[in-house]
Amino acid sequence: MIDTVLDRIDSTQDAALERLKQLLRIRSISTDPEYAPDCLAAADWLVSELSELGFDAARHDTPGHPMVVARHSAPGPHLLFYGHYDVQPVDPLNLWDSDPFDPQIVDGDMGPALRARGSSDDKGQLMTFIEACRAWKDVHGTLPGNLTIFLEGEEESGSPSLVPFMQENKDLLKADVVLICDTGLFGDETPAIVTRLRGLLGEELTITGPSLDLHSGMYGGPARNPIRVLSRVLSSLHDSHGRVTVPGFYDDVPDLPTQIKQQWDGLDFDHSDFLNEVGLSELAGEHGRTALEMIWSRPTCEINGIWGGYNGAGFKTVLPSEAHAKVSFRLVGQQDPHKIRESFRAMVQDMLPADCTVSFKGHGASMASEMNTDHPVFAAGLKALSDEWPKPAAFVGCGGSIPIAGHFQRILGMESMLVGFGRDNDAIHSPNEKYDLRSFHKGTRSWARILAELF
Amino acid sequence: MIDTVLDRIDSTQDAALERLKQLLRIRSISTDPEYAPDCLAAADWLVSELSELGFDAARHDTPGHPMVVARHSAPGPHLLFYGHYDVQPVDPLNLWDSDPFDPQIVDGDMGPALRARGSSDDKGQLMTFIEACRAWKDVHGTLPGNLTIFLEGEEESGSPSLVPFMQENKDLLKADVVLICDTGLFGDETPAIVTRLRGLLGEELTITGPSLDLHSGMYGGPARNPIRVLSRVLSSLHDSHGRVTVPGFYDDVPDLPTQIKQQWDGLDFDHSDFLNEVGLSELAGEHGRTALEMIWSRPTCEINGIWGGYNGAGFKTVLPSEAHAKVSFRLVGQQDPHKIRESFRAMVQDMLPADCTVSFKGHGASMASEMNTDHPVFAAGLKALSDEWPKPAAFVGCGGSIPIAGHFQRILGMESMLVGFGRDNDAIHSPNEKYDLRSFHKGTRSWARILAELF
């Protein structure tokens, strides 16, 4: 029974790839208001695609970018699939080997790959599920079962409209369990189900000193330089052991249960390879922790952007009036983003010397989440994935923040099973993002198998 | 005799202002290669202007922007006048109240002023000298005496072509003494002759960590973040007393002679006003020094620009591969910029953690200079300026770097007398740069008086 669907997936890969390329050509960068019309276009493209497949699909406008919700009613358990159609910005553009929005097939280390912004995160991934539904329908004449597809357009920009939308549309979205495709393989042979996700808190700060840009000859010495102040603030965010110094930061960080640490230590993970692939050789961060421990179970504070003064060609002897940074925190356990935001802001405020002021802008705040793997969907997922891939599937953590899983838990009382087919070298959020055709193909097959297990 | 020239200046101010506006409309930003044709155009405009006045004027091309040299031979002492026709960049453009290259007459705190990039630094100032020559010629039928005018187009970008040009054109440039117009009044009633100038050393550094931009979810924790490293480096450049920590930095910094400190303390200078005008209230910088002491006699280290990661709208959870800063040092006494450059680079290198590299780019290196005020030109200057302005002229220092004075000393054996009519609130290097019409008018009259004293 499942074999005919898998065969159908195998024989229609070219057409599936063409459909993905269409979606990738849409410049749906959610964080930059300039691309709002593109986000709208991506949502419309998906509504049209899902309607054609037999879903009752609609675009739901929000104060931000629209949601897409598609429904197919049928008897049996009700699954909700979640993905996001928005993508990261593309800068620095000069480091791309081709136009980020003109998908190209390129040679990869595991065969051909599709290079484009969003190819892996998350357009390629969400299309594996839709293509599995398409193949199922081609073979059986009907969609696989009781399904809702829910696609968001603000995942890369803090999802400001998500929680209000979920709260206002509980009936529309309530199902038995959630499937999410926005994560990666554990290894090239080993699929993974993510059971722990870090939360995320984003902060932008602007430190102001003099009321105007000054000449460093006339004022250098007596006048306060906000870049110096900002550097001092940022360099004080970690102590000499790599720990974050924001007061109370570790209050709600649990110790890792021994059993989970043992399972992770048993995974086939090479710390050196992990670092070497990105040009590094030594673990930075908290002293005495393994890489997996840090990424999956420890909170961080990172500076994601900094700017101030003159950064053009040549030199300008300016003492700027303002200096800026974007700082983010990855959160774990019960860390409360709002409490940490307040503590961070108070700490910065306290460090300011005379004549400096600081203003803050929040960019999203989500708690970490942990899944209850006793739910039967997890056993079904492990089996289906282990059938498709060379090695058995593993429960893993994820350093990234997919706050939606926590929202589904808290707002709609649903567990989420996170399955995905990305690889560490996909360069998501970086120039030359790509998605292996093997990920796309076996990903589609994996969903078909999971659907067969669940329906 | 001088009165007829002064009357002529008074009655031709409107036409003089129109000529200055023409020069200000040329976008001669020297640091940005995009504006090279504009620098050429400014040089050509000046050659044409000086030729029309009767000078034997020519553009001298260099590997960078051209020099303008204009000669009028006559009996008597030979004076060389220096100014620069290039200007600073204009960013942030949104803070200008009008197009920086469309000069506007605006209301100022001392009557009307001319707003435009370069109005004060240095096009307005250099034109005071040229207009004095023009009025002299209008009245006497000939230029005032044995004169060379030497105008540079790279002053705002480290003057890379200047020293080679001076070395290769000693005969062309050799005179008895130099007059420079690129400084300011000491107070609104008090003209000044600058006798001390700080040197300048510019450094741009790029710290590289991972070989590509990383996702802060996947790598946040174990991966090195170059912005964090840069912040730490920059925040360590000063100690808690505001002193620069670069090894050996103060080795060649002399104590200020008591006599000069007393003269400065006797000047009518209000530290509070100086700071309040730019939105500050407390002296930053080295503890226990007055503002004048710091600006005129102490070296500094300032961060003039910083950038790395994402700085667009919204948020991007990136760990960037690179972070950058532009750092400059103001130098005094016998501080050797090359020695300090090496010491700074070694210090940064030593601070780098594993997996980080740094690359440097030098942006100009000039020593401080101090004038020998025994030369008779200084007595003549003091008298002429004191005749024109309400209060007597003062010998002062200057925190800015006009390395040309040192070059004239070292390469051509000439003393320079620096006289200028800018004000602290001219916003040079900042948005809304302006030059008071009073400065332009009385500046022109001042030069006419100085020429009358010297010829």
Interface residues (C-beta under 8 A of the other chain):
Chain A: S30 T31 D32 P33 Q88 P89 D91 P92 L95 E156 S157 G158 R198 L200 G202 E204 G209 P210 S211 L212 D213 L214 H215 S216 G217 M218 Y219 G220 G221 P222 A223 R224 N225 I227 R228 L230 S231 R232 L234 S235 S236 L237 H238 H271 F274 L275 V278 G279 L280 S281 E282 L283 A284 G285 E286 R289 A291 M294 I295 R298 T300 E302 I303 N304 G305 I306 W307 G308 G309 Y310 N311 G312 A313 G314 F315 K316 T317 V318 L319 P320 S321 A323 H324 A325 K326 S328 R330 P353 A354 D355 H363 G364 C398 G399 G400 S401 D424 A427 I428 H429 S430 P431
Chain B: S30 T31 D32 P33 Q88 P89 D91 P92 L95 E156 S157 G158 R198 L200 G202 E204 G209 P210 S211 L212 D213 L214 H215 S216 G217 M218 Y219 G220 G221 P222 A223 R224 N225 I227 R228 L230 S231 R232 L234 S235 S236 L237 H238 H271 F274 L275 V278 G279 L280 S281 E282 L283 A284 G285 E286 R289 A291 M294 I295 R298 T300 E302 I303 N304 G305 I306 W307 G308 G309 Y310 N311 G312 A313 G314 F315 K316 T317 V318 L319 P320 S321 A323 H324 A325 K326 S328 R330 P353 A354 D355 H363 G364 C398 G399 G400 S401 D424 A427 I428 H429 S430 P431
